[in-house]
């Protein structure tokens, strides 16, 4: 069997900064890395459960050789999307409240302008 190809990641340039405090960017990067690892772990547990259901026993080789079919791939994609949605919900809600607040401010300004006429 051929050796798997190993590709080393290449870092190019500085990390992007999204927040004023670099510590928040670092914390965000840590949370995202941990979230990715947890998602991979969920896939591995899913593989283990599926193999146990199919065969009743399993080996590490069985887990490594498992290749999800289209149905399993779709289920995992849906689970992953829901997981990402939960992770980013607080950011999305904050953004949505800011948009709603901005629209309310615009509305009040419009009403003030109209009431002057």
N, C-alpha and C positions, 0 to 999 in steps of 0.2 A: 504494500500500500504506500502511495506517495505521501511524503511529508506535507502537512498543511502549510500553505503560504502564510507567513506572518508579516503583517504590515505594521510598521511602527508609526504612530501618529507624529506629525510634524507641526510644531507650534510656530505660527507665523504672526509676528506683531504682538501688540499688547492686547490684553483682554478688554472687551468693551466695558464701559462703565455706564450704568443705568441710574445710579443713585448718587447723591452728593457725598455720602459717606462710603468710602471704599470697603469698610467692614460689612456694610449691608450687601454690597455686591458679592463679597466673599461668602457670606452666610447664604445668600441666594444660590450661589454656585454649589455649595455644599449640599443644600437641600435638594437641588435638582439632581446632583450625582447620586445621592442616597435614594431618591425617588426612582431613578433609572435602574439602580441595582435591585430595588424592591420589585419593580415590574418584571425584571428578568427572573427573579426568584419565583414570582407568581407563575410565570410560564413553566419553570422547571417543576414546580409542585403540580401544576396542571398535567404536565407530561407524566410525572410519576403516578398520579391518580388514574390517568387514562390507561397506562400500561398495566397497572394493577387490575383494573376492571377487565382488560382484555386477556391477560395471561395469568393473573393470580400471583405471579412472582415477577421480580425484575432484577436486573443487574445494572451496574453503572454503565456498561456497554450498551444496554437497551436504551437507557436514558440518552446517552450521547448520540445514538444512531436514529432516534426518533425524528421524523420529519412530519410536521403537521400537514394535513390535507387542507383543501380550500375551506371546508366547514370550520375546522379548528382554527385556521388562520383568521377567518372572519370573526369568530367568537372572541379570540384574543384581541383582535383589533378593536372591537366594540368595548371590551373590558378596559383596554389601555386608554381609549378615548374618554371613557367615563372617569377613569382614574385621573387623567390629566385635567379634566374638567373640574374635578373636586379640588385638586391641588391649586389651580388658578382661580377658583371661585372667589376668594376674598379680593384678589386684584381686580377681577372683572366687576364684582359688585361695587367696589370703590370707584372704578372708572364710570360705571353706569350711574352711580349717584352723583358724580361730578357733572356728567352730561345732563342729567335731569336737573341738577341745581342750576347749571348754566342756562338751560332752556327756561327755567322758571324766572331767572333774573331777566332774560331777554323779554319774556312775557310781561313781567311787571314794568319794565322800562317802556314797552310798547303801550301798555295800559296807561301809564303816567303821561306819555306823549299824547295819546288820544284824548285823555281827559282835559288836557290843556286847551284843546281846540274847541 
